[in-house]
């Protein structure tokens, strides 16, 4: 909730001034807020419909356990459990799957339905793989934190995953991934050296550089995430 006055410490929603679906313009009153000294109007910060809604979470430590559980379930499992309706889970595939598919068609330069997938496709695919893997690691960290703090019940999947991917195995996997990516990048630099540091065929060179950069980033992310997960689970041990 935005601060409505310099002396405002906290506020409570008193009454909505707009209904769901109403058109809202920037500066229009949205709701009445009871503060510790007066009732004030909260104004819209932008025109309605220009941007998708964004959930702003402030001072989560003051929320009750039910709301904390709701948020952590959403962040960790991409699903929401409503007692009256059951569990609603996202159906879209992880973005990392799209990235892997992009690498599959772009590495050999495939042409499908008169569309040729080349170096630019590789670049977008690398971005998708990095963002998708980061999202999955964040989900795993959020779920582990929620279980450690007692907000969510223990999950056998998390325990099984922790037994399979220990800190040592995770570090070895991350280091191996960084090593493979580094070798690919060194090979690209060597190719540049062979050509007397002149112009390169980017359609060929980027097929080595982009996967090398992607693997190096993924390995580095894996190493840091394994260390952080190990710190989170220290209390449970």
N, C-alpha and C positions, 0 to 999 in steps of 0.2 A: 504494500500500500504506500503510495507516495506521501511525503510529508506535506500537509496542507498549510502549515504555519511554522514559523521558526521555533515556537515553544511547544509544538505538538510532540508528545511522547508516545502515545498509542491511540488507536481509534477502533471503533466498532461500527459495522454496517448497520444503519438505522432503517433505510428504505431505498429501494431502487427507484430511479426516476425514468428509466427506460425499460421496455419489455424486450424479450427475446425476439430478434428479427427486425427491431426498429432501426431505421437509418440514423447513424450517429455522425456528427460533424465535429471536427476538432474544436475544443473549447466549450462544447455543450455540457451541461450538468448530467452526470451519469447516476449519481447516488448521493444520499445524505449520510454523512459520517458523524457519529457522536464521538467527540474528543473529550479530554478531561476538563475542558473549559467551555466548549460551545459545540453546537451542531453546525457543520460546514458542508459545503457541496464539493464533491470530487468531480473534476472536469475530464473530458476525454482528451487523451494525449495525441490522438491522430484520428483521421477520418475512418469510419467503419468500412470494412470491405477492401481497403487498400492492401493490407498485409494479413497473413494468417495469424490467428490468435497465438500468443506466447504465454506459457505458464511461468510466472515469476515466483520463485520460492525464496522467502526471506525468513531468517531466524527459525530454521527447521527445528532447532533444539527446543523451541517452545511449543511445538505441535504435540498433540496427543499421540499415543502409540498407534492407534488405528490409522491415523492419517499418515504417519511415518511408514507404516507397513504398506499402505496403498501406493505411496510414491516409490518406495524401494522395489516393490513388485513390478511396477511399471518400468522402472529403469533397468532392472535386472532380467526380467523374463519377457518384456514387451507384451504384457498381458495385465488385465484388471479383473479382480474377483469381486463380484457383487452378489451378496447372499441371495437376493431375490431373483437374479438373472443367471447366476453361475459365473463361469470364467470366460472372458472374451480375450482371445489371443490373436496377435497380428498374423495375417496370412501371407504377407509379402515375403519373398525369399530374401535372405541377407544380401546386402549390397556386394559382399565379397564374392558371392556366387556369380554375379554379373561380371565382376572383374576377371575372375578365372575364365569365364566364357570368352571375354574380350581377348585375353592372352591366347586362348586356343585358336581363335580365328585370325588374329593379327600376326602372330609369330611366323607362320608360313606364308602370310600375305594372301589369304584366301579371298576369292571373289564369289559372292553369293547374290544371286538375283541382280547382277550387274553392279553390285556394290563391292568395292575393293577395300579391305581392311588392312591398313598399313601402319606406319609409325605413330600417327596421331591417335589411332585406336588404341595402340599400346599405352600411350600416355594416359588416356582416360581410364583404361583398364587398371593401370598401376595405381591411379588415384582411388578407384573403387575398391581395390584390394586393401589398400592402406586404411581407408576410412572404415571399411567393413570389419577388418581385424581389430581396429581400435574400438569400434562399437562393441564387439564381442568381449574384448578384454575388460572394457568398462562394465559391461553387464555382469561378468564374472566377479569383478571386484566389488560391485554394488551388492550383489547377492551374498557374497562372503561377509561383507561388513554387516549386512542386516542380520545374518544368522549369528555372527559373533556378538552383536549387541543385544540379541534376544528379541529383535523386532519381528523376525520371521522364524518359523520353526526350522529345524535341521532338514536339509535336503539330501537324500541319499546320492543324488547325482553329483552334488558338489563334493561330498565325501569320497565318492568313487574317483572323481576326476583328480582330487588332491592326492589320492594314493597312487594314481598312474603317473601324473605329472608332478613329481616332487621338485623341490628347489634345484637340486643338482641336475636332474634331467632337463628341467626348463632352461637352466643356464647353458648346458651343453647344446641343446637345440638352438637357443638364441645365438650362441657363438658360432655354431656350424653354419647357420643361415647368414650371419654377417660375413663369415669367411667366404662362402660361395659368392655372395654379392660383391665382396671386395675383389675376388679373383676376376670376376666378369668386368669390373671397372678397370682393373689393371690391364686386362686384355684390350679394352677399348683404348686406353692411353697408349699402349704399345703399338696398336694399329696406327694411331696418329703419328707415333715416332717413326714407324716404318715408311710412312708417306712424307717424311721430312717435315712434319708438323704443318702440312699444307691442308688443302680442302679435303673433306671426307665425303663419302657417299652416305648421307644421313639416313636414308631408308634402310641401309644395312647396319650402320653403326648404332643407331638408336635401338635396334633389336638386341643389342648387348647392354647398352647403357641403361635403358629403362628397367629391364628386369634386374640388373645389378643394383640400381638404386632402390628398387622396391624391396628386394631381399635384404639389403643392408638396413633399411628402415624397419622392416618387420622383425629382424633379429634383435635390433636395439630395443624396440618396443617390448619384445618378449622377455628380454633380460630384466628390464626395469619392472615390468608387471610381475614377474616371478618374485623379485625381491619384495615388492609391496605386498603381494599376497602372503608371503611368508611372515611378514611383520603382522598382518591382520590376524593370522591364525596362531600367533604365539600365545595369546591369552587362552585359547581353547585347549592348548596342550598343557 
